[in-house]
Amino acid sequence: VKVVNPETREAVATGEVGEVLVKSPYIFKGYWGNEAATQAVLHDGWLSMGDAGKLDEEGFLYIDGRYKDVIVYGGDNIYPDQVEDVILSIDDVLETALVGMPDDLYGEVPYAYTVVREESSVIETEVKEYCKERLTAYKVPEIVFVPSLPKNSVGKIMKKKVKELALAHA
C-alpha cells in the first residue's frame, strides 16, 4: 500500500492525504475487453483504488473519502463523507448527499441535499450552525431540504443523479 499525489503519482509524506494505491500478486490483470479502463487504474502493477487516504507512522491506512467525489473549493479538498457524517449525527436527519455545485469564484461549493423526518421542526440554518461548530469554515455546506434522494436498486444514494437534479434546478 502506498499513498501518492494523484497528479504527480509521487509518494506523499506520512500523514498527508493522497490517492491510495495497492500492489499484490493477487491484484486483477485488468478489465475484460476494456484496455482503456485498465490503463486508467493500473500503473506499473499498482492499482489506483480511487480512495483518498493517509498512512500513519505505524503504516496504518486511514480512508478519508473518494477522489471521484472530492469537491475542490478554491484549491482546498472537501471529502463528502466527512461532512455527511456530521450532518447525519443530527437526530432528525435521515439521509444526506453532499455534492459540489459550480461556482465562478471557488470552482465548486458544497451543497448538502438533506432528508429530515417528516415531523421534524429543524430548519436549514440550524443544520448549518451545527456544521459550523464541527467543521472548518470552507467545508460548511449550503443546506437544501428535499423529500427524498435518488437511490439505486440496492438503496444506495446516487450522488451523480443528485448533482444532475441539482444542476437542473439551479
BELQUI-V897631 format. One record per residue. N is the residue number from 0. BURIAL is b if it has 9 or more other ideal C-beta (glycine too) atoms within 8 Angstrom, else e. D_LAST is the distance of its C-alpha to the last C-alpha in Angstrom with 2 decimals. Layout:
N_BURIAL_D_LAST + N_BURIAL_D_LAST
//
This chain:
0_e_40.97 + 1_b_39.64 + 2_b_36.51 + 3_b_35.48 + 4_b_33.10 + 5_e_30.64 + 6_e_30.90 + 7_e_34.66 + 8_e_35.84 + 9_e_38.30 + 10_e_39.14 + 11_b_37.59 + 12_e_39.72 + 13_e_40.49 + 14_e_37.78 + 15_e_35.13 + 16_b_32.02 + 17_b_31.76 + 18_b_31.48 + 19_b_34.03 + 20_b_36.52 + 21_b_39.39 + 22_e_42.59 + 23_e_45.24 + 24_e_47.66 + 25_e_45.69 + 26_b_42.32 + 27_e_41.45 + 28_e_42.47 + 29_b_39.24 + 30_e_37.09 + 31_e_39.27 + 32_e_38.90 + 33_e_35.88 + 34_e_37.27 + 35_e_33.98 + 36_b_32.44 + 37_b_35.73 + 38_e_35.78 + 39_e_32.28 + 40_b_33.53 + 41_b_37.30 + 42_e_38.80 + 43_e_42.58 + 44_e_42.76 + 45_b_39.97 + 46_b_37.10 + 47_b_33.65 + 48_e_32.31 + 49_e_28.70 + 50_b_29.14 + 51_b_28.96 + 52_b_32.15 + 53_b_35.19 + 54_b_38.93 + 55_b_41.04 + 56_e_44.59 + 57_e_46.07 + 58_e_43.92 + 59_e_41.72 + 60_b_38.26 + 61_e_35.18 + 62_e_31.87 + 63_b_28.87 + 64_b_26.06 + 65_b_24.98 + 66_b_24.41 + 67_e_22.00 + 68_b_19.73 + 69_b_20.41 + 70_b_17.71 + 71_b_19.14 + 72_b_18.43 + 73_e_20.46 + 74_e_23.19 + 75_e_23.39 + 76_b_22.81 + 77_b_21.10 + 78_b_22.33 + 79_b_20.08 + 80_b_23.28 + 81_b_24.57 + 82_b_21.66 + 83_b_21.36 + 84_e_25.12 + 85_b_24.92 + 86_b_22.33 + 87_b_24.33 + 88_e_27.44 + 89_b_26.31 + 90_e_28.38 + 91_b_25.89 + 92_b_23.23 + 93_e_23.66 + 94_b_21.20 + 95_b_18.29 + 96_b_16.39 + 97_b_15.41 + 98_b_13.12 + 99_b_12.44 + 100_b_9.15 + 101_e_10.00 + 102_e_11.60 + 103_e_14.06 + 104_e_16.71 + 105_e_16.87 + 106_e_15.61 + 107_b_13.63 + 108_b_13.08 + 109_b_13.68 + 110_b_11.61 + 111_b_13.91 + 112_b_12.97 + 113_b_16.23 + 114_b_18.57 + 115_b_21.41 + 116_e_24.64 + 117_e_24.58 + 118_e_27.18 + 119_e_25.56 + 120_e_25.30 + 121_b_23.43 + 122_e_20.50 + 123_e_17.65 + 124_e_19.82 + 125_e_22.72 + 126_b_21.00 + 127_b_19.85 + 128_e_23.45 + 129_b_24.90 + 130_b_23.03 + 131_b_24.21 + 132_e_27.74 + 133_e_27.58 + 134_b_25.39 + 135_e_25.49 + 136_e_23.19 + 137_e_20.86 + 138_b_20.37 + 139_b_19.21 + 140_b_15.64 + 141_b_13.04 + 142_b_13.78 + 143_b_11.72 + 144_e_14.31 + 145_e_14.06 + 146_e_17.14 + 147_e_17.55 + 148_b_16.55 + 149_e_17.34 + 150_e_20.83 + 151_e_23.36 + 152_e_26.84 + 153_e_28.27 + 154_e_25.66 + 155_e_23.89 + 156_b_20.16 + 157_b_18.43 + 158_b_16.09 + 159_e_15.24 + 160_e_14.11 + 161_b_12.14 + 162_b_10.22 + 163_e_9.97 + 164_b_8.68 + 165_b_6.05 + 166_b_5.05 + 167_e_5.74 + 168_e_3.82 + 169_e_0.00
//
